[in-house]
Amino acid sequence: MDDTDLAARVHRALLARGQTVASAESLTGGLLGGLLTATSGSSETFRGGVVSYATDLKQRLLRVSDEVVREHGVVSAECAEQMAAGVRDLLGGDWAVSTTGVAGPTLQEGKPPGTVFVGLAGPAGVEVRHLHLTGDRDAVRRQTCRAALEALLAAVAQATE
C-alpha cells in the first residue's frame, strides 16, 4: 500500500467516527498535509495544518515553550508533544499529528540525520514516537509521513475498540 492509499484509510477511519485531524509539520514541510488532502472528500476530516519550519513559529503558533527549546531543542520528543497538542488546540481537531527532526544531510542540534519525532495528540492525551530513519533527505521525509499516518490510523482504530 502506498502513502496515498494509507492516507485514504486514515480518512475513512476518521470519517466513520465523525472525527477530524490537524497537522503540525517541521521537517516534512507540508508533505504530510498533502497526503492527508489527497483523498477526495478529505475536507470532512482534515481541519488543516501548520508548517512551522522556523523555531519562532513553533513557539508563537503552536505554543512550544521557551523551556523546551532551551533544554531539549526542537528536535525532541518534548517539542513534538507540544507541537501536536498546540495544533490540536489551535485548529480544533479530535486528533493531531506532528513531525519534527533532522532530514539531513547534516547534524542539527547535535543529532544525526534520520532522528525524527512524531507526536500524536488525541482524546486520551499525547504520545510521541522516536524514530531512527535511514536514507537521503527525501527518504527521511517520506518515511516520517508514513510513520505518522500509521500511528494515526492505529490510534484512531484503538480508541474506538
PEQUI-V49233 format. One record per residue. N is the residue number from 0. PHI is phi in radians with two decimals (999 if undefined). Layout:
<<N	PHI> <N	PHI>>
//
This chain:
<<0	999> <1	-1.50> <2	-1.14> <3	-1.16> <4	-1.13> <5	-1.10> <6	-1.10> <7	-1.13> <8	-1.14> <9	-1.05> <10	-0.99> <11	-1.10> <12	-1.12> <13	-1.15> <14	-1.05> <15	-1.09> <16	-1.82> <17	1.16> <18	-2.00> <19	-2.27> <20	-2.40> <21	-2.24> <22	-2.26> <23	-2.26> <24	-2.09> <25	-2.08> <26	-1.10> <27	-1.46> <28	0.90> <29	1.79> <30	-1.07> <31	-1.13> <32	-1.06> <33	-1.07> <34	-1.19> <35	-1.20> <36	-1.89> <37	-1.30> <38	-1.53> <39	-1.02> <40	1.53> <41	-1.12> <42	-1.13> <43	-1.36> <44	-2.16> <45	-1.77> <46	-1.29> <47	2.54> <48	-2.59> <49	-2.14> <50	-1.71> <51	-1.99> <52	-1.21> <53	-1.47> <54	-1.02> <55	-1.09> <56	-1.26> <57	-1.01> <58	-1.27> <59	-1.26> <60	-1.52> <61	-1.88> <62	1.08> <63	-1.27> <64	-1.30> <65	-1.00> <66	-1.07> <67	-1.10> <68	-1.07> <69	-1.20> <70	-1.55> <71	-2.11> <72	1.49> <73	-1.48> <74	-1.69> <75	-2.76> <76	-1.08> <77	-1.11> <78	-1.18> <79	-1.03> <80	-1.09> <81	-1.21> <82	-1.10> <83	-1.12> <84	-1.12> <85	-1.14> <86	-1.28> <87	-1.10> <88	-1.18> <89	-1.10> <90	-1.83> <91	1.26> <92	-1.50> <93	-1.22> <94	-2.24> <95	-2.58> <96	-2.26> <97	-2.26> <98	-2.33> <99	-2.61> <100	2.80> <101	-2.07> <102	-1.43> <103	1.83> <104	-1.61> <105	-1.98> <106	-1.09> <107	-2.37> <108	0.93> <109	1.32> <110	-1.84> <111	-1.35> <112	-0.94> <113	1.66> <114	-1.39> <115	-2.39> <116	-2.22> <117	-2.01> <118	-1.72> <119	-2.39> <120	-1.86> <121	-2.58> <122	-0.98> <123	-1.69> <124	2.24> <125	-2.16> <126	-2.27> <127	-2.30> <128	-1.93> <129	-1.75> <130	-1.99> <131	-2.15> <132	-1.77> <133	-2.16> <134	1.98> <135	-1.36> <136	-0.93> <137	-1.11> <138	-1.10> <139	-1.11> <140	-1.11> <141	-1.20> <142	-1.10> <143	-1.12> <144	-1.07> <145	-1.09> <146	-1.08> <147	-1.14> <148	-1.14> <149	-1.11> <150	-1.12> <151	-1.12> <152	-1.05> <153	-1.10> <154	-1.17> <155	-1.11> <156	-1.12> <157	-1.20> <158	-1.17> <159	-1.87> <160	-1.39>>
//
